[in-house]
Amino acid sequence: MSSYGKFAYVYDELMADMPYPDWLAFAETAWNKYGKPLTVAELGCGTGSITIPLAAAGYHMTGIDLSSDMLSVAQMKMERHPQGRRFLREGSVRWVRQNMKEWELPELVDSVISFCDCLNYVLEEQDIRSVFEQTFAGLKPGGSFLFDVHHPNTLIRYEEEQPFVLDEPTVSYIWTCEMDVPRREIEHHLSIFAREEGGSGLYRRFEETHIQRAYDPEWMTEELRKAGFSEVKVYADFEWVEADDSAGRLFYVAVK
């Protein structure tokens, strides 16, 4: 996967239709069921589209991402937010550049989240285990780990339904996919056209390649238990119903 350099600065435009309110609602419902946190870490926080609203709702947030460009955009968004001064004054939001398979904070947190299929970008089984182990270690007793991933069938559908095209006034893309079926791994190729600032009307083209891998849902559940989580539930597509092979997204709730 690329380092999200140029991509970070058009990411929010490309992801404008993503269901961020649904992820926020899922987290709130899970916390009402399994314990309301004060401190929350988000793995793969990107440009802060989930971290910042949760901070505005009163949670003390740590956004963790490997991309310094994504974190720079998140910082700018936080400072422009209506509550940005409060976040800075109270220190209720911080940004940390770390790899999610090695993440570590000075103190334990009440909950860890990772939405928008971030864990599908972790391409090896051992690295998934490392994410689970590090997260278990970074949680307080009774803490929760909430995340979503694509079901393996979703990646197959991506290849079957490609290509995808976006055509907006300031940014467009052509998106194609190649699937490695035995590994349940898909390579996304994006040609992105972003309008340059300054009113020239010119568009700059750049290429992005992103690789995702899906894992057997039962294997994921077993690995969470091996990491030490005492309770693991799997739900489907933002709904509080048990997941099966018809699910597009699998939502995991694991409790330490």
Secondary structure, DSSP 8 states (H G I E B T S, - for coil): ----TGGGGTHHHHTTTS-HHHHHHHHHHHHHHH---SEEEEET-TTSTTHHHHHHTT-EEEEEES-HHHHHHHHHHHHHSTTHHHHHHHT-EEEEE--TTS---SS-EEEEEE-TTGGGG--SHHHHHHHHHHHHHHEEEEEEEEEEEE-HHHHHHHHHH--EEEE-SSEEEEEEEEEETTTTEEEEEEEEEEE-TTS---EEEEEEEEEEE---HHHHHHHHHHHT-SEEEEEETTEEEE--TT-SEEEEEEE-
